[in-house]
């Protein structure tokens, strides 16, 4: 009976939706996190009678035909890109990107990765790195005798010293933009990799080419809306229950057929 397989496909789809929602809720406090949404498409159809078929009995053309759907599948899990609220931290190495764009970091294998998590740190060598120790591009080293640093909206990093009046320019952060940021590959730790779907990175100065600017002393909160997630969770739960009822009904119908035989 096809109803069993169709309802099972529906339950699998709703289970996927619940898993996506649970991941969103788990990351509601993750810096720079954007929620995901599960998107679905119907499976192929069993063409019992194709539309436009000529009726053999009277020669009329069937206007709709008989097309039996065979269930649902997950078509994609896409990122809902939106700016999270900026939370003030006061940290001199905390950076929030106000607008579009990503910071580029260097992975241990030399590959480039991208992140919106601006909770930066200082390594033992004075190099500015991520929380996982990956260097931020371009490499900027803070001198040991620097008493404080300042980062402006354009990404310029200045160091202040006790024995000097004028600050020293240490370097300038860049921002990377993509034609299709939803096509980036998430690898965890708030990092993304460039893919053919995202297009190549466009590296530029913050505030240029439609990209965002940097805000020192702030971090971008997660853009997850807990109310919407809980509402979607209730819908997914009810959808799962309805599909399970279809399986129960189909099982009872099969049981009746067995008793007849």
PyMOL commands that set and color helices and strands:
alter all, ss='L'
color gray80, all
select helices_A, chain A and resi 2-26+181-183+226-260
alter helices_A, ss='H'
color red, helices_A
select strands_A, chain A and resi 36-42+45-49+66-69+72-79+86-88+95-98+103-106+112-115+121-122+128-129+146-151+156-161+168-172+174-177+185-188+191-193+202-205+213-216+218-220
alter strands_A, ss='S'
color yellow, strands_A
deselect
rebuild
show_as cartoon
